[in-house]
Amino acid sequence: MELARQECAITVLGGPTAVIDVGGLRIVSDPTFDDAGPHGYLTKTAGPAVPEGALGPVDLVLVSHDGHPDNLDERGSAFAKAAPAIVTGPLSAARLGSPAIGLAPWTGHRVPRGDGGGDLTVLAVPAVHGPEDGDRDADGNVNCEVTGFVLSGRGLPTIYVSGDNASIRTVAEISRRVPDIEAAVLHAGAARVPVKFGGRPLSLDSRRAAAAAAVLGAEIVVPAHYDHWAHFSEGLADLELAFHEAGLSSLLRAAPHGTWTRLRP
């Protein structure tokens, strides 16, 4: 059965993978559709709540980075390359090839909306995939190039998709430059790999996810990237506790995977 299209809603399918229906477009971020099993040094513990074949026609795929299978696995890569367009970072775009469009931070790409409302703008924003003081590569990236995204358009909610960002400083910069973010898909889970940065988190831990929500001022926070992979060290219960302790529980929308969260009534 095909996942029914929505007017303005988000659902998470497990891991980092989210489906965003907005402006008459269906957008999928960080597609991971493989079954459970080993992926090199990482282990997937569960498959998606909805398989790729049930998503119907997809208009755009967002790939925060292509080098880690918990953000783009084998079936996810095939799914992305079959879409009309992929928006990602420049290095990822060069590796993925057509139909990937590489955007440097703070540059945008316009997509004609399916509802006749003009264009949807996809703005690439920075992300830091590890601790602020982590060693940086020749391109200035911690761990690897990672791109976040801000989606906006006339009459639409402005939506931030964080990608694997662990930096509150980066969230603050995004909030200063884009002060009207209404909804955020935050990659949390405190991903840890012992050989990287002394095992420190490579994505937001639960407390920093709550802090990011406060900094952004978003009205709706949809958590992703907190389950389906063994190296995620914090789960939904940790997120719920952190948002409760911060007094932000009303913002958190952790619907069961495959269930829609409406962004506007």
Long-range contacts (C-beta under 8 A, 24 or more apart in sequence): 1-54, 2-54, 2-55, 2-56, 3-50, 3-54, 3-55, 3-56, 3-258, 5-56, 6-260, 6-262, 8-156, 8-157, 8-262, 8-263, 8-264, 9-260, 9-261, 9-262, 9-263, 10-159, 10-183, 10-185, 10-222, 10-260, 10-261, 10-263, 11-50, 11-255, 11-257, 11-258, 11-259, 11-260, 11-261, 12-185, 12-222, 12-223, 12-224, 12-255, 12-257, 13-48, 13-49, 13-50, 13-257, 13-258, 14-46, 14-47, 14-48, 14-49, 14-227, 14-228, 14-257, 15-44, 15-48, 15-70, 15-71, 15-224, 15-225, 15-227, 15-228, 15-229, 16-64, 16-70, 16-71, 16-164, 16-187, 16-224, 16-225, 17-48, 17-76, 17-224, 18-161, 18-185, 18-222, 18-224, 19-50, 19-55, 20-151, 20-159, 20-161, 20-185, 22-120, 22-151, 22-153, 22-156, 22-157, 22-159, 22-263, 23-113, 23-114, 23-115, 23-117, 23-120, 23-153, 23-156, 24-113, 24-114, 24-115, 24-116, 24-117, 25-59, 25-60, 25-111, 25-113, 25-114, 25-120, 26-55, 26-56, 26-57, 26-58, 26-59, 26-60, 27-58, 27-59, 27-60, 27-61, 27-62, 27-151, 28-55, 28-58, 28-60, 28-61, 28-62, 28-79, 28-80, 28-83, 29-61, 29-62, 29-63, 29-64, 29-149, 29-161, 29-185, 30-62, 30-63, 30-64, 30-71, 30-72, 30-76, 30-163, 30-225, 31-61, 31-63, 31-72, 31-73, 31-75, 31-76, 31-77, 31-79, 31-80, 32-69, 32-70, 32-71, 32-72, 32-73, 32-75, 32-76, 32-228, 33-73, 33-75, 33-76, 33-79, 34-69, 34-73, 34-74, 34-75, 34-76, 36-228, 39-69, 39-70, 39-73, 40-69, 41-193, 42-68, 42-69, 42-70, 42-193, 42-229, 42-230, 42-231, 43-229, 43-230, 43-231, 44-69, 44-70, 44-73, 44-228, 44-229, 44-230, 45-227, 45-228, 45-229, 45-230, 46-227, 46-228, 47-228, 48-228, 48-257, 49-256, 49-257, 49-258, 50-257, 50-258, 52-76, 52-79, 58-83, 58-84, 59-83, 59-84, 59-85, 59-111, 59-114, 60-84, 60-85, 60-86, 60-87, 60-111, 60-122, 61-85, 61-86, 61-87, 62-86, 62-87, 62-88, 62-122, 62-149, 62-161, 63-87, 63-88, 63-92, 63-96, 63-100, 63-147, 64-88, 64-89, 64-127, 64-146, 64-147, 64-148, 64-149, 64-161, 64-163, 64-164, 64-187, 65-89, 65-92, 65-129, 65-144, 65-145, 65-146, 65-147, 65-163, 65-164, 66-92, 66-95, 66-96, 67-92, 67-95, 67-144, 68-144, 68-164, 70-191, 70-225, 70-229, 70-231, 71-163, 71-164, 85-111, 87-122, 87-124, 87-149, 88-147, 89-124, 89-145, 89-146, 89-147, 90-145, 91-139, 91-145, 92-145, 92-147, 103-147, 105-147, 106-177, 113-153, 117-153, 117-154, 117-155, 117-156, 118-153, 118-154, 119-153, 120-151, 120-152, 120-153, 120-156, 121-151, 121-152, 121-153, 122-149, 122-150, 122-151, 123-149, 123-150, 123-151, 123-152, 123-178, 124-148, 124-149, 125-149, 125-150, 125-160, 125-170, 125-174, 125-177, 125-178, 126-165, 126-170, 126-173, 126-174, 127-162, 127-163, 127-164, 127-165, 127-167, 127-170, 128-165, 128-166, 128-167, 128-169, 128-170, 129-163, 129-164, 129-165, 129-166, 129-202, 129-203, 130-166, 130-196, 130-197, 130-200, 130-201, 130-202, 131-166, 131-197, 131-200, 131-201, 132-167, 132-169, 134-197, 134-200, 143-196, 143-197, 143-202, 148-174, 150-174, 150-178, 150-181, 152-178, 157-182, 157-183, 157-263, 157-264, 158-182, 158-183, 159-183, 159-184, 159-185, 159-263, 160-184, 160-185, 160-216, 160-218, 161-185, 162-186, 162-187, 162-204, 162-212, 163-187, 164-191, 164-202, 164-203, 164-225, 165-203, 165-204, 166-201, 166-202, 166-203, 166-204, 166-208, 168-208, 168-211, 168-212, 168-215, 171-211, 171-212, 171-215, 171-216, 172-215, 174-216, 175-215, 175-216, 175-217, 179-217, 181-216, 181-217, 181-218, 182-218, 182-219, 182-220, 182-263, 183-218, 183-219, 183-220, 183-221, 183-222, 183-263, 184-212, 184-213, 184-216, 184-218, 184-220, 184-221, 184-222, 185-222, 185-223, 185-224, 186-212, 186-213, 186-221, 186-222, 186-223, 186-224, 187-224, 187-225, 188-223, 188-224, 188-225, 188-226, 188-234, 188-239, 189-225, 189-226, 189-227, 189-229, 189-232, 189-233, 189-234, 189-235, 190-232, 190-233, 190-234, 190-238, 191-225, 191-229, 191-231, 191-232, 191-233, 192-231, 192-233, 193-231, 201-233, 205-233, 205-234, 205-238, 206-234, 206-238, 206-239, 206-241, 206-242, 206-243, 207-242, 207-246, 209-239, 209-242, 209-243, 210-239, 210-242, 210-243, 210-245, 210-246, 210-248, 211-246, 213-243, 213-246, 213-248, 213-251, 213-252, 214-246, 214-248, 218-251, 219-251, 220-251, 220-253, 220-261, 220-263, 221-248, 221-251, 221-252, 221-253, 222-253, 222-254, 222-261, 223-252, 223-254
